[in-house]
Amino acid sequence: MTALFGKSNNLMRMRTWYGMTAVIEIRNRSLHRAGFGSVLIPHPPAVNWLLRFGLSDDPYYKLSTIHEFGHFQTLPAIAVYSFAALGWVLATHRASLIGIIALLIGIHATWEMLAELVVRFHTGPLYTRTYTGISVIPRIIFWSAAAAISIGGWAILLH
Ligand SMILES: [Zn+2]
C-alpha cells in the first residue's frame, strides 16, 4: 500500500455509487486533494489528522483515502440535507448571517461523521484491529466534537 502513495503525484480514482469517478490524492500528512476530473480541491487534512492519530503511514493512507471517498459517497445525501435546511431557513425567515454560517459549519461536521461512517462500514472489523493499542481519545474528541458542532449549528440558528 505504501508504494501506491510513494510517488508525489499518485492519484487514486474511485467510482462512486452514482457513477461519477472521484479523484483522491493523499499527498502526505499535511496535504490532501480531492475532486472530480481535473478539479482537485487541496485541503489540510485536519479531521484525518485527528482520526488517524498514532497510526503508521500504511493504515493512515488507507483509512484517509476511504474517508475522502466517503465524502463523495455521501455527497448526494449531504447536498439534499443542505438544500432542505437552507430552503427551510430562508422560507421561515430565520436567516441571520451568523445563523447560516453556524448551520453550514454544522452541516460540514455532519458530513465528516458520514464520511467516517463509510470508513467504518467499508473496513468492518479491520477498523477495530487497525486501532489496536492506539489511544481512543482522539477519536472520542472527533465524534463528540462533530456531534456537538452538528447540533450546535441548529441551536445557534434557532436561538
Ligand atoms: Zn473529512
Backbone and ligand atoms as CSV (ligand in chain L), in Angstrom:
chain,resi,resn,atom,element,x,y,z
A,1,MET,N,N,0.835,-1.212,0.000
A,1,MET,CA,C,0.000,0.000,0.000
A,1,MET,C,C,0.864,1.254,0.000
A,2,THR,N,N,1.938,1.238,0.753
A,2,THR,CA,C,2.793,2.427,0.836
A,2,THR,C,C,3.321,2.805,-0.539
A,3,ALA,N,N,3.704,1.777,-1.325
A,3,ALA,CA,C,4.271,2.028,-2.653
A,3,ALA,C,C,3.287,2.806,-3.520
A,4,LEU,N,N,2.014,2.495,-3.342
A,4,LEU,CA,C,0.976,3.188,-4.109
A,4,LEU,C,C,1.059,4.700,-3.918
A,5,PHE,N,N,1.432,5.096,-2.724
A,5,PHE,CA,C,1.442,6.518,-2.397
A,5,PHE,C,C,2.860,7.076,-2.379
A,6,GLY,N,N,3.800,6.265,-2.783
A,6,GLY,CA,C,5.194,6.666,-2.699
A,6,GLY,C,C,5.510,7.857,-3.578
A,7,LYS,N,N,4.919,7.878,-4.758
A,7,LYS,CA,C,5.193,8.998,-5.673
A,7,LYS,C,C,4.392,10.223,-5.247
A,8,SER,N,N,4.933,11.390,-5.561
A,8,SER,CA,C,4.288,12.605,-5.072
A,8,SER,C,C,3.015,12.916,-5.865
A,9,ASN,N,N,2.880,12.333,-7.032
A,9,ASN,CA,C,1.753,12.698,-7.886
A,9,ASN,C,C,0.891,11.488,-8.233
A,10,ASN,N,N,0.565,10.714,-7.209
A,10,ASN,CA,C,-0.178,9.494,-7.462
A,10,ASN,C,C,-1.649,9.672,-7.103
A,11,LEU,N,N,-2.495,9.705,-8.118
A,11,LEU,CA,C,-3.907,9.942,-7.879
A,11,LEU,C,C,-4.665,8.626,-7.819
A,12,MET,N,N,-5.575,8.537,-6.871
A,12,MET,CA,C,-6.451,7.372,-6.774
A,12,MET,C,C,-7.771,7.730,-7.457
A,13,ARG,N,N,-8.258,6.848,-8.280
A,13,ARG,CA,C,-9.569,7.070,-8.895
A,13,ARG,C,C,-10.543,6.024,-8.369
A,14,MET,N,N,-11.672,6.475,-7.838
A,14,MET,CA,C,-12.662,5.555,-7.278
A,14,MET,C,C,-14.034,5.939,-7.795
A,15,ARG,N,N,-14.781,4.937,-8.219
A,15,ARG,CA,C,-16.095,5.183,-8.799
A,15,ARG,C,C,-17.165,5.248,-7.715
A,16,THR,N,N,-17.926,6.334,-7.702
A,16,THR,CA,C,-18.979,6.488,-6.703
A,16,THR,C,C,-20.215,5.687,-7.122
A,17,TRP,N,N,-21.141,5.479,-6.199
A,17,TRP,CA,C,-22.353,4.702,-6.493
A,17,TRP,C,C,-23.239,5.422,-7.500
A,18,TYR,N,N,-23.083,6.767,-7.638
A,18,TYR,CA,C,-23.910,7.491,-8.604
A,18,TYR,C,C,-23.187,7.655,-9.933
A,19,GLY,N,N,-22.083,6.924,-10.119
A,19,GLY,CA,C,-21.488,6.814,-11.441
A,19,GLY,C,C,-20.345,7.758,-11.758
A,20,MET,N,N,-20.131,8.776,-10.896
A,20,MET,CA,C,-19.019,9.684,-11.179
A,20,MET,C,C,-17.741,9.133,-10.556
A,21,THR,N,N,-16.618,9.432,-11.190
A,21,THR,CA,C,-15.345,8.935,-10.686
A,21,THR,C,C,-14.664,10.007,-9.838
A,22,ALA,N,N,-14.485,9.690,-8.574
A,22,ALA,CA,C,-13.825,10.618,-7.660
A,22,ALA,C,C,-12.317,10.455,-7.784
A,23,VAL,N,N,-11.611,11.579,-7.671
A,23,VAL,CA,C,-10.149,11.542,-7.716
A,23,VAL,C,C,-9.631,12.004,-6.357
A,24,ILE,N,N,-8.766,11.186,-5.769
A,24,ILE,CA,C,-8.281,11.454,-4.415
A,24,ILE,C,C,-6.762,11.366,-4.403
A,25,GLU,N,N,-6.156,12.335,-3.772
A,25,GLU,CA,C,-4.706,12.274,-3.604
A,25,GLU,C,C,-4.347,12.553,-2.152
A,26,ILE,N,N,-3.832,11.535,-1.476
A,26,ILE,CA,C,-3.305,11.729,-0.120
A,26,ILE,C,C,-1.816,11.974,-0.318
A,27,ARG,N,N,-1.456,13.230,-0.533
A,27,ARG,CA,C,-0.070,13.523,-0.912
A,27,ARG,C,C,0.872,13.245,0.254
A,28,ASN,N,N,0.498,13.720,1.411
A,28,ASN,CA,C,1.261,13.436,2.629
A,28,ASN,C,C,0.351,13.753,3.813
A,29,ARG,N,N,0.924,13.814,4.995
A,29,ARG,CA,C,0.078,14.017,6.175
A,29,ARG,C,C,-0.398,15.455,6.330
A,30,SER,N,N,0.077,16.356,5.482
A,30,SER,CA,C,-0.389,17.742,5.617
A,30,SER,C,C,-1.096,18.275,4.374
A,31,LEU,N,N,-1.166,17.477,3.317
A,31,LEU,CA,C,-1.920,17.943,2.150
A,31,LEU,C,C,-2.670,16.793,1.476
A,32,HIS,N,N,-3.988,16.948,1.405
A,32,HIS,CA,C,-4.828,16.022,0.652
A,32,HIS,C,C,-5.509,16.812,-0.458
A,33,ARG,N,N,-5.787,16.146,-1.568
A,33,ARG,CA,C,-6.566,16.790,-2.633
A,33,ARG,C,C,-7.666,15.830,-3.052
A,34,ALA,N,N,-8.825,16.390,-3.388
A,34,ALA,CA,C,-9.933,15.549,-3.811
A,34,ALA,C,C,-10.837,16.323,-4.748
A,35,GLY,N,N,-11.448,15.621,-5.696
A,35,GLY,CA,C,-12.365,16.281,-6.607
A,35,GLY,C,C,-12.818,15.356,-7.719
A,36,PHE,N,N,-13.345,15.966,-8.776
A,36,PHE,CA,C,-13.767,15.223,-9.960
A,36,PHE,C,C,-12.907,15.681,-11.134
A,37,GLY,N,N,-12.535,14.744,-12.006
A,37,GLY,CA,C,-11.768,15.089,-13.196
A,37,GLY,C,C,-10.466,15.769,-12.833
A,38,SER,N,N,-10.257,16.968,-13.386
A,38,SER,CA,C,-9.004,17.659,-13.085
A,38,SER,C,C,-9.214,18.761,-12.047
A,39,VAL,N,N,-10.434,18.856,-11.521
A,39,VAL,CA,C,-10.717,19.862,-10.493
A,39,VAL,C,C,-10.506,19.239,-9.121
A,40,LEU,N,N,-9.319,19.439,-8.579
A,40,LEU,CA,C,-8.988,18.853,-7.285
A,40,LEU,C,C,-8.840,19.963,-6.256
A,41,ILE,N,N,-9.568,19.817,-5.158
A,41,ILE,CA,C,-9.519,20.847,-4.114
A,41,ILE,C,C,-8.503,20.429,-3.053
A,42,PRO,N,N,-7.435,21.222,-2.903
A,42,PRO,CA,C,-6.464,20.907,-1.848
A,42,PRO,C,C,-7.022,21.304,-0.492
A,43,HIS,N,N,-6.770,20.503,0.514
A,43,HIS,CA,C,-7.216,20.881,1.853
A,43,HIS,C,C,-6.307,20.287,2.907
A,44,PRO,N,N,-6.147,20.999,4.018
A,44,PRO,CA,C,-5.368,20.426,5.121
A,44,PRO,C,C,-6.195,19.329,5.772
A,45,PRO,N,N,-5.630,18.160,5.973
A,45,PRO,CA,C,-6.421,17.028,6.490
A,45,PRO,C,C,-6.601,17.074,7.999
A,46,ALA,N,N,-7.331,18.084,8.479
A,46,ALA,CA,C,-7.492,18.268,9.919
A,46,ALA,C,C,-8.220,17.093,10.570
A,47,VAL,N,N,-9.318,16.657,9.935
A,47,VAL,CA,C,-10.109,15.569,10.512
A,47,VAL,C,C,-9.328,14.257,10.464
A,48,ASN,N,N,-8.679,14.000,9.337
A,48,ASN,CA,C,-7.880,12.776,9.249
A,48,ASN,C,C,-6.699,12.802,10.217
A,49,TRP,N,N,-6.166,13.999,10.447
A,49,TRP,CA,C,-5.075,14.128,11.422
A,49,TRP,C,C,-5.552,13.630,12.798
A,50,LEU,N,N,-6.733,14.067,13.174
A,50,LEU,CA,C,-7.278,13.693,14.481
A,50,LEU,C,C,-7.648,12.207,14.522
A,51,LEU,N,N,-8.358,11.757,13.473
A,51,LEU,CA,C,-8.853,10.380,13.460
A,51,LEU,C,C,-7.729,9.361,13.321
A,52,ARG,N,N,-6.652,9.724,12.611
A,52,ARG,CA,C,-5.564,8.754,12.369
A,52,ARG,C,C,-4.422,8.921,13.343
A,53,PHE,N,N,-4.654,9.678,14.414
A,53,PHE,CA,C,-3.615,9.939,15.393
A,53,PHE,C,C,-2.975,8.634,15.873
A,54,GLY,N,N,-1.649,8.540,15.750
A,54,GLY,CA,C,-0.944,7.361,16.246
A,54,GLY,C,C,-0.785,6.243,15.231
A,55,LEU,N,N,-1.436,6.347,14.078
A,55,LEU,CA,C,-1.327,5.287,13.065
A,55,LEU,C,C,-0.052,5.473,12.240
A,56,SER,N,N,0.517,4.359,11.804
A,56,SER,CA,C,1.680,4.438,10.915
A,56,SER,C,C,1.212,4.788,9.502
A,57,ASP,N,N,2.158,5.040,8.609
A,57,ASP,CA,C,1.827,5.528,7.263
A,57,ASP,C,C,0.824,4.647,6.522
A,58,ASP,N,N,1.051,3.345,6.582
A,58,ASP,CA,C,0.218,2.431,5.807
A,58,ASP,C,C,-1.276,2.544,6.130
A,59,PRO,N,N,-1.676,2.315,7.395
A,59,PRO,CA,C,-3.104,2.496,7.718
A,59,PRO,C,C,-3.554,3.946,7.608
A,60,TYR,N,N,-2.647,4.891,7.850
A,60,TYR,CA,C,-3.019,6.307,7.700
A,60,TYR,C,C,-3.513,6.570,6.276
A,61,TYR,N,N,-2.727,6.153,5.300
A,61,TYR,CA,C,-3.095,6.399,3.899
A,61,TYR,C,C,-4.351,5.634,3.512
A,62,LYS,N,N,-4.424,4.391,3.969
A,62,LYS,CA,C,-5.557,3.556,3.587
A,62,LYS,C,C,-6.877,4.147,4.121
A,63,LEU,N,N,-6.915,4.420,5.433
A,63,LEU,CA,C,-8.154,4.921,6.037
A,63,LEU,C,C,-8.467,6.349,5.570
A,64,SER,N,N,-7.424,7.167,5.365
A,64,SER,CA,C,-7.661,8.536,4.894
A,64,SER,C,C,-8.256,8.531,3.488
A,65,THR,N,N,-7.765,7.626,2.641
A,65,THR,CA,C,-8.297,7.523,1.279
A,65,THR,C,C,-9.771,7.151,1.312
A,66,ILE,N,N,-10.116,6.173,2.138
A,66,ILE,CA,C,-11.520,5.746,2.215
A,66,ILE,C,C,-12.376,6.866,2.799
A,67,HIS,N,N,-11.808,7.621,3.752
A,67,HIS,CA,C,-12.554,8.748,4.334
A,67,HIS,C,C,-12.867,9.793,3.256
A,68,GLU,N,N,-11.856,10.132,2.447
A,68,GLU,CA,C,-12.095,11.094,1.362
A,68,GLU,C,C,-13.162,10.548,0.415
A,69,PHE,N,N,-13.041,9.262,0.096
A,69,PHE,CA,C,-14.032,8.629,-0.771
A,69,PHE,C,C,-15.418,8.674,-0.127
A,70,GLY,N,N,-15.446,8.521,1.203
A,70,GLY,CA,C,-16.705,8.592,1.933
A,70,GLY,C,C,-17.406,9.940,1.744
A,71,HIS,N,N,-16.613,11.013,1.603
A,71,HIS,CA,C,-17.217,12.321,1.335
A,71,HIS,C,C,-17.970,12.303,0.003
A,72,PHE,N,N,-17.367,11.638,-0.997
A,72,PHE,CA,C,-18.020,11.559,-2.308
A,72,PHE,C,C,-19.247,10.651,-2.264
A,73,GLN,N,N,-19.123,9.526,-1.552
A,73,GLN,CA,C,-20.247,8.588,-1.485
A,73,GLN,C,C,-21.461,9.210,-0.803
A,74,THR,N,N,-21.220,10.119,0.129
A,74,THR,CA,C,-22.324,10.721,0.881
A,74,THR,C,C,-22.670,12.125,0.372
A,75,LEU,N,N,-22.000,12.553,-0.698
A,75,LEU,CA,C,-22.245,13.896,-1.245
A,75,LEU,C,C,-23.718,14.139,-1.620
A,76,PRO,N,N,-24.400,13.194,-2.303
A,76,PRO,CA,C,-25.809,13.445,-2.634
A,76,PRO,C,C,-26.666,13.630,-1.378
A,77,ALA,N,N,-26.420,12.819,-0.350
A,77,ALA,CA,C,-27.209,12.919,0.884
A,77,ALA,C,C,-26.978,14.267,1.558
A,78,ILE,N,N,-25.723,14.692,1.621
A,78,ILE,CA,C,-25.427,15.948,2.313
A,78,ILE,C,C,-25.936,17.132,1.477
A,79,ALA,N,N,-25.952,16.979,0.155
A,79,ALA,CA,C,-26.470,18.046,-0.711
A,79,ALA,C,C,-27.970,18.217,-0.483
A,80,VAL,N,N,-28.697,17.108,-0.409
A,80,VAL,CA,C,-30.144,17.165,-0.157
A,80,VAL,C,C,-30.409,17.803,1.215
A,81,TYR,N,N,-29.649,17.370,2.214
A,81,TYR,CA,C,-29.778,17.905,3.569
A,81,TYR,C,C,-29.511,19.415,3.574
A,82,SER,N,N,-28.429,19.835,2.881
A,82,SER,CA,C,-28.076,21.263,2.848
A,82,SER,C,C,-29.173,22.096,2.188
A,83,PHE,N,N,-29.651,21.631,1.022
A,83,PHE,CA,C,-30.681,22.381,0.305
A,83,PHE,C,C,-31.975,22.437,1.123
A,84,ALA,N,N,-32.345,21.310,1.742
A,84,ALA,CA,C,-33.559,21.285,2.540
A,84,ALA,C,C,-33.428,22.231,3.736
A,85,ALA,N,N,-32.278,22.172,4.418
A,85,ALA,CA,C,-32.068,23.002,5.605
A,85,ALA,C,C,-32.052,24.481,5.225
A,86,LEU,N,N,-31.278,24.832,4.204
A,86,LEU,CA,C,-31.185,26.232,3.798
A,86,LEU,C,C,-32.521,26.733,3.248
A,87,GLY,N,N,-33.207,25.872,2.499
A,87,GLY,CA,C,-34.512,26.236,1.960
A,87,GLY,C,C,-35.497,26.550,3.073
A,88,TRP,N,N,-35.497,25.692,4.106
A,88,TRP,CA,C,-36.393,25.894,5.240
A,88,TRP,C,C,-36.038,27.178,5.982
A,89,VAL,N,N,-34.732,27.409,6.179
A,89,VAL,CA,C,-34.272,28.609,6.883
A,89,VAL,C,C,-34.723,29.865,6.140
A,90,LEU,N,N,-34.527,29.865,4.820
A,90,LEU,CA,C,-34.888,31.050,4.035
A,90,LEU,C,C,-36.405,31.226,3.985
A,91,ALA,N,N,-37.139,30.096,3.871
A,91,ALA,CA,C,-38.596,30.164,3.782
A,91,ALA,C,C,-39.219,30.647,5.087
A,92,THR,N,N,-38.581,30.344,6.218
A,92,THR,CA,C,-39.157,30.731,7.509
A,92,THR,C,C,-38.535,32.024,8.047
A,93,HIS,N,N,-37.729,32.672,7.197
A,93,HIS,CA,C,-37.113,33.949,7.558
A,93,HIS,C,C,-36.302,33.872,8.846
A,94,ARG,N,N,-35.646,32.746,9.037
A,94,ARG,CA,C,-34.776,32.657,10.205
A,94,ARG,C,C,-33.334,33.020,9.850
A,95,ALA,N,N,-33.182,33.609,8.662
A,95,ALA,CA,C,-31.848,33.793,8.124
A,95,ALA,C,C,-31.104,34.976,8.720
A,96,SER,N,N,-30.314,34.714,9.750
A,96,SER,CA,C,-29.310,35.701,10.145
A,96,SER,C,C,-27.988,35.165,9.611
A,97,LEU,N,N,-27.048,36.060,9.336
A,97,LEU,CA,C,-25.785,35.636,8.740
A,97,LEU,C,C,-25.058,34.651,9.659
A,98,ILE,N,N,-25.006,34.991,10.949
A,98,ILE,CA,C,-24.331,34.119,11.923
A,98,ILE,C,C,-25.008,32.743,11.956
A,99,GLY,N,N,-26.354,32.772,11.946
A,99,GLY,CA,C,-27.105,31.517,11.990
A,99,GLY,C,C,-26.804,30.640,10.784
A,100,ILE,N,N,-26.749,31.247,9.604
A,100,ILE,CA,C,-26.489,30.473,8.384
A,100,ILE,C,C,-25.057,29.933,8.384
A,101,ILE,N,N,-24.101,30.749,8.844
A,101,ILE,CA,C,-22.715,30.270,8.927
A,101,ILE,C,C,-22.629,29.097,9.912
A,102,ALA,N,N,-23.297,29.246,11.066
A,102,ALA,CA,C,-23.293,28.168,12.059
A,102,ALA,C,C,-23.913,26.900,11.481
A,103,LEU,N,N,-25.000,27.068,10.719
A,103,LEU,CA,C,-25.656,25.912,10.104
A,103,LEU,C,C,-24.717,25.226,9.103
A,104,LEU,N,N,-24.022,26.026,8.285
A,104,LEU,CA,C,-23.113,25.459,7.283
A,104,LEU,C,C,-21.951,24.714,7.947
A,105,ILE,N,N,-21.424,25.281,9.032
A,105,ILE,CA,C,-20.347,24.598,9.760
A,105,ILE,C,C,-20.886,23.292,10.357
A,106,GLY,N,N,-22.116,23.360,10.887
A,106,GLY,CA,C,-22.749,22.160,11.437
A,106,GLY,C,C,-22.958,21.085,10.386
A,107,ILE,N,N,-23.374,21.505,9.183
A,107,ILE,CA,C,-23.579,20.548,8.090
A,107,ILE,C,C,-22.245,19.901,7.714
A,108,HIS,N,N,-21.180,20.705,7.707
A,108,HIS,CA,C,-19.873,20.126,7.393
A,108,HIS,C,C,-19.462,19.081,8.427
A,109,ALA,N,N,-19.742,19.367,9.702
A,109,ALA,CA,C,-19.409,18.407,10.756
A,109,ALA,C,C,-20.206,17.114,10.575
A,110,THR,N,N,-21.477,17.252,10.179
A,110,THR,CA,C,-22.297,16.071,9.897
A,110,THR,C,C,-21.681,15.257,8.758
A,111,TRP,N,N,-21.203,15.975,7.735
A,111,TRP,CA,C,-20.590,15.323,6.578
A,111,TRP,C,C,-19.330,14.547,6.994
A,112,GLU,N,N,-18.553,15.124,7.939
A,112,GLU,CA,C,-17.357,14.423,8.425
A,112,GLU,C,C,-17.735,13.112,9.111
A,113,MET,N,N,-18.838,13.142,9.889
A,113,MET,CA,C,-19.265,11.915,10.563
A,113,MET,C,C,-19.726,10.881,9.540
A,114,LEU,N,N,-20.467,11.324,8.520
A,114,LEU,CA,C,-20.925,10.405,7.470
A,114,LEU,C,C,-19.735,9.768,6.753
A,115,ALA,N,N,-18.724,10.596,6.431
A,115,ALA,CA,C,-17.543,10.072,5.721
A,115,ALA,C,C,-16.838,9.022,6.565
A,116,GLU,N,N,-16.758,9.272,7.877
A,116,GLU,CA,C,-16.071,8.304,8.729
A,116,GLU,C,C,-16.918,7.051,8.943
A,117,LEU,N,N,-18.246,7.203,8.900
A,117,LEU,CA,C,-19.112,6.020,8.967
A,117,LEU,C,C,-18.876,5.125,7.751
A,118,VAL,N,N,-18.650,5.745,6.584
A,118,VAL,CA,C,-18.319,4.972,5.380
A,118,VAL,C,C,-17.034,4.170,5.628
A,119,VAL,N,N,-16.038,4.806,6.254
A,119,VAL,CA,C,-14.784,4.104,6.558
A,119,VAL,C,C,-15.071,2.901,7.451
A,120,ARG,N,N,-15.900,3.106,8.469
A,120,ARG,CA,C,-16.212,2.024,9.405
A,120,ARG,C,C,-16.923,0.867,8.722
A,121,PHE,N,N,-17.924,1.180,7.889
A,121,PHE,CA,C,-18.665,0.113,7.209
A,121,PHE,C,C,-17.810,-0.561,6.148
A,122,HIS,N,N,-16.983,0.235,5.481
A,122,HIS,CA,C,-16.153,-0.287,4.406
A,122,HIS,C,C,-15.070,-1.222,4.943
A,123,THR,N,N,-14.496,-0.881,6.095
A,123,THR,CA,C,-13.382,-1.676,6.616
A,123,THR,C,C,-13.835,-2.738,7.621
A,124,GLY,N,N,-15.028,-2.592,8.177
A,124,GLY,CA,C,-15.553,-3.603,9.095
A,124,GLY,C,C,-14.642,-3.845,10.292
A,125,PRO,N,N,-14.395,-5.143,10.619
A,125,PRO,CA,C,-13.587,-5.469,11.800
A,125,PRO,C,C,-12.138,-4.979,11.677
A,126,LEU,N,N,-11.696,-4.748,10.434
A,126,LEU,CA,C,-10.334,-4.248,10.212
A,126,LEU,C,C,-10.126,-2.899,10.897
A,127,TYR,N,N,-11.211,-2.113,10.965
A,127,TYR,CA,C,-11.139,-0.779,11.590
A,127,TYR,C,C,-10.677,-0.917,13.037
A,128,THR,N,N,-11.353,-1.790,13.771
A,128,THR,CA,C,-11.011,-2.001,15.185
A,128,THR,C,C,-9.599,-2.571,15.316
A,129,ARG,N,N,-9.265,-3.527,14.451
A,129,ARG,CA,C,-7.931,-4.131,14.502
A,129,ARG,C,C,-6.844,-3.098,14.245
A,130,THR,N,N,-7.111,-2.186,13.293
A,130,THR,CA,C,-6.119,-1.168,12.932
A,130,THR,C,C,-5.781,-0.297,14.132
A,131,TYR,N,N,-6.772,-0.069,14.983
A,131,TYR,CA,C,-6.570,0.839,16.112
A,131,TYR,C,C,-6.159,0.125,17.403
A,132,THR,N,N,-5.870,-1.168,17.305
A,132,THR,CA,C,-5.450,-1.891,18.493
A,132,THR,C,C,-4.190,-1.249,19.077
A,133,GLY,N,N,-4.233,-0.929,20.367
A,133,GLY,CA,C,-3.062,-0.359,21.024
A,133,GLY,C,C,-2.923,1.142,20.843
A,134,ILE,N,N,-3.885,1.762,20.144
A,134,ILE,CA,C,-3.809,3.208,19.912
A,134,ILE,C,C,-4.892,3.909,20.723
A,135,SER,N,N,-4.520,5.021,21.337
A,135,SER,CA,C,-5.438,5.743,22.210
A,135,SER,C,C,-6.750,6.075,21.497
A,136,VAL,N,N,-7.854,5.856,22.200
A,136,VAL,CA,C,-9.175,6.120,21.643
A,136,VAL,C,C,-9.550,7.600,21.815
A,137,ILE,N,N,-8.750,8.325,22.605
A,137,ILE,CA,C,-9.125,9.702,22.952
A,137,ILE,C,C,-9.280,10.620,21.729
A,138,PRO,N,N,-8.343,10.598,20.756
A,138,PRO,CA,C,-8.568,11.473,19.584
A,138,PRO,C,C,-9.874,11.159,18.867
A,139,ARG,N,N,-10.241,9.881,18.808
A,139,ARG,CA,C,-11.490,9.520,18.129
A,139,ARG,C,C,-12.705,9.935,18.952
A,140,ILE,N,N,-12.588,9.848,20.270
A,140,ILE,CA,C,-13.692,10.327,21.120
A,140,ILE,C,C,-13.858,11.840,20.926
A,141,ILE,N,N,-12.719,12.549,20.851
A,141,ILE,CA,C,-12.779,14.002,20.624
A,141,ILE,C,C,-13.475,14.287,19.294
A,142,PHE,N,N,-13.096,13.522,18.253
A,142,PHE,CA,C,-13.717,13.748,16.943
A,142,PHE,C,C,-15.225,13.555,16.996
A,143,TRP,N,N,-15.674,12.378,17.487
A,143,TRP,CA,C,-17.109,12.075,17.448
A,143,TRP,C,C,-17.911,13.023,18.325
A,144,SER,N,N,-17.373,13.363,19.509
A,144,SER,CA,C,-18.167,14.256,20.353
A,144,SER,C,C,-18.144,15.684,19.812
A,145,ALA,N,N,-16.991,16.143,19.284
A,145,ALA,CA,C,-16.944,17.496,18.734
A,145,ALA,C,C,-17.819,17.605,17.490
A,146,ALA,N,N,-17.729,16.609,16.606
A,146,ALA,CA,C,-18.511,16.670,15.368
A,146,ALA,C,C,-20.013,16.643,15.677
A,147,ALA,N,N,-20.411,15.804,16.642
A,147,ALA,CA,C,-21.830,15.736,17.013
A,147,ALA,C,C,-22.272,17.061,17.633
A,148,ALA,N,N,-21.417,17.612,18.511
A,148,ALA,CA,C,-21.763,18.880,19.173
A,148,ALA,C,C,-21.879,20.010,18.153
A,149,ILE,N,N,-20.969,20.055,17.186
A,149,ILE,CA,C,-20.996,21.122,16.174
A,149,ILE,C,C,-22.222,20.951,15.266
A,150,SER,N,N,-22.549,19.695,14.933
A,150,SER,CA,C,-23.720,19.439,14.085
A,150,SER,C,C,-24.988,19.964,14.740
A,151,ILE,N,N,-25.130,19.644,16.037
A,151,ILE,CA,C,-26.327,20.083,16.765
A,151,ILE,C,C,-26.235,21.567,17.095
A,152,GLY,N,N,-25.002,22.023,17.428
A,152,GLY,CA,C,-24.785,23.417,17.787
A,152,GLY,C,C,-25.168,24.384,16.674
A,153,GLY,N,N,-24.918,23.969,15.424
A,153,GLY,CA,C,-25.287,24.807,14.286
A,153,GLY,C,C,-26.769,25.139,14.303
A,154,TRP,N,N,-27.571,24.091,14.542
A,154,TRP,CA,C,-29.028,24.305,14.622
A,154,TRP,C,C,-29.413,25.131,15.844
A,155,ALA,N,N,-28.729,24.850,16.954
A,155,ALA,CA,C,-29.049,25.561,18.191
A,155,ALA,C,C,-28.812,27.067,18.041
A,156,ILE,N,N,-27.686,27.425,17.395
A,156,ILE,CA,C,-27.381,28.850,17.190
A,156,ILE,C,C,-28.402,29.453,16.218
A,157,LEU,N,N,-28.710,28.700,15.170
A,157,LEU,CA,C,-29.650,29.194,14.159
A,157,LEU,C,C,-31.028,29.442,14.762
A,158,LEU,N,N,-31.477,28.524,15.610
A,158,LEU,CA,C,-32.865,28.594,16.124
A,158,LEU,C,C,-32.958,29.406,17.404
A,159,HIS,N,N,-31.818,29.875,17.878
A,159,HIS,CA,C,-31.783,30.605,19.144
A,159,HIS,C,C,-32.649,31.874,19.070
L,1,ZN,ZN,ZN,-13.372,14.581,6.034
